[in-house]
Amino acid sequence: EHRLHTPMYLFLCALSISEILFTVAATPRMLADMLSTHHSITFVACASQMFFSFMFGFTHSFLLMIMGYDRYVAICHPLRYNMLMSTRDCARLVSWCWAGGSVMGMILTLIVFHLTFCGSNEIHHYGCHVFALLKLACGKETASVTMGVILVCVTALMGCLFLIFLSY
């Protein structure tokens, strides 16, 4: 249907896809652990699960932010809306959201997995959560990496939240 190719539906489609993929990033591992007696995950599988969780989570937040901007343009500039939010521009915004989510996921995953891990190397979660991994890390830089991860996540998510509130 041609009427469904409006910016709102493009954003809703991208938001739905990011939400589904966010769920798919952790659920198969959880189901496999529930159905087996051997509860382990490889280093690479843990890193990829963390990357995809961060990527889809940040993409979701970025998409909500541009949806707030879309609503702002529709309400405050209704006569110029079609010019400001063309289908090509909306597709470009969605692409930037996915690219931004990928970059954020890659940066955070690389920061965490460049640490040295020691000790039992056991995580008592069904997923590879960043704070559980940071507890397993040893070395002098662990505290600064923990603060860096928190700072990056809080800054990005609060920035999105601020821009959403600003659009209202």
C-alpha positions in Angstrom: 0.0 0.0 0.0 1.5 3.3 -1.1 0.1 5.2 1.9 2.1 3.1 4.2 5.4 4.5 2.7 5.1 7.6 4.8 7.9 8.5 7.2 6.0 7.3 10.3 5.5 3.8 8.9 9.2 3.7 7.8 10.2 4.6 11.4 7.8 2.1 12.9 9.1 -0.7 10.7 12.7 0.1 11.6 11.7 0.3 15.3 9.9 -3.1 15.1 12.9 -4.7 13.4 15.4 -3.4 15.9 13.2 -4.6 18.8 12.8 -8.1 17.3 16.6 -8.3 16.7 17.3 -7.1 20.2 15.2 -10.0 21.6 16.8 -12.5 19.2 20.3 -11.4 20.4 19.9 -13.1 23.8 16.9 -15.4 23.6 18.5 -18.4 21.6 21.3 -18.6 24.1 18.9 -18.5 27.0 16.8 -21.3 25.5 19.8 -23.4 24.8 21.0 -23.0 28.4 17.6 -24.0 29.7 17.4 -27.1 27.6 20.9 -28.4 28.2 22.9 -29.5 31.2 26.1 -27.8 29.9 25.8 -24.1 30.5 28.8 -22.4 28.8 29.4 -19.9 26.1 32.5 -19.3 24.1 34.5 -16.1 24.2 33.5 -15.2 20.7 29.8 -16.0 21.2 29.8 -13.8 24.3 31.4 -10.9 22.5 29.0 -11.2 19.6 26.0 -11.4 21.9 27.2 -8.3 23.7 27.8 -6.4 20.4 24.4 -7.2 19.1 22.6 -6.3 22.4 24.4 -3.0 22.5 23.9 -2.4 18.7 20.1 -3.1 18.7 19.6 -1.3 22.0 21.3 1.9 20.9 19.6 1.7 17.4 16.3 1.5 19.2 17.0 4.6 21.2 18.3 6.5 18.2 15.1 5.6 16.3 12.9 6.8 19.1 14.8 10.0 19.0 14.3 10.6 15.3 10.6 9.7 15.7 10.3 12.5 18.2 11.9 14.8 15.7 9.5 13.6 13.0 6.6 14.3 15.3 8.0 17.8 16.0 8.3 18.6 12.3 4.8 17.4 11.6 3.3 19.5 14.4 5.4 22.7 14.1 6.0 22.8 10.4 2.9 21.0 8.8 3.1 22.9 5.5 6.8 22.1 5.0 6.6 18.6 6.4 6.7 16.8 3.0 9.8 18.8 2.0 11.6 18.4 5.3 10.8 14.7 5.8 10.9 13.2 2.4 11.1 9.4 2.1 14.8 9.6 1.0 15.6 11.8 4.0 13.8 9.5 6.4 15.6 6.4 5.0 18.9 8.3 5.5 17.9 9.1 9.1 17.1 5.4 9.7 20.4 4.4 8.1 22.3 6.8 10.4 20.5 5.3 13.4 21.6 1.8 12.4 25.1 3.0 11.7 25.2 4.8 15.0 24.0 1.8 16.9 26.6 -0.4 15.2 29.4 2.0 16.0 28.3 2.3 19.7 28.0 -1.5 19.9 31.5 -2.0 18.4 33.2 0.6 20.6 31.7 -0.8 23.8 32.4 -4.4 22.9 36.0 -3.7 21.9 36.6 -1.7 25.1 35.3 -4.5 27.3 37.0 -7.4 25.4 40.4 -5.7 25.4 40.6 -6.3 29.1 42.4 -9.2 30.7 40.1 -11.7 32.3 41.2 -13.9 35.2 39.7 -16.1 37.9 36.8 -18.5 37.5 35.6 -17.0 34.2 32.0 -17.9 35.2 29.1 -15.6 34.6 26.0 -16.4 36.6 23.6 -15.0 33.9 22.1 -16.5 30.8 23.7 -13.7 28.8 27.0 -11.9 28.5 26.2 -8.7 30.5 28.8 -6.0 30.5 29.0 -5.6 34.3 29.3 -9.3 34.9 32.2 -9.4 32.5 33.8 -6.3 34.1 33.7 -8.1 37.4 35.8 -10.9 35.9 38.4 -8.6 34.5 41.6 -8.0 36.4 44.1 -5.3 36.1 44.6 -1.7 36.9 42.4 -0.3 34.0 39.3 -2.2 35.1 37.8 0.7 37.1 38.5 3.2 34.4 37.0 1.0 31.8 33.9 0.5 33.9 33.5 4.2 34.4 34.1 4.7 30.6 31.4 2.2 29.7 28.9 3.8 32.1 29.8 7.3 30.9 29.3 6.4 27.2 26.0 4.6 27.8 24.5 7.2 30.1 25.7 10.1 27.8 24.2 8.5 24.7 20.9 7.5 26.2 20.4 10.7 28.2 21.2 12.6 25.0 18.5 10.8 23.2 16.1 11.3 26.1 16.9 15.0 26.2 16.3 15.4 22.5 13.0 13.6 22.8 11.9 15.9 25.6 13.1 18.9 23.6 10.9 17.8 20.7 7.9 17.9 22.9 
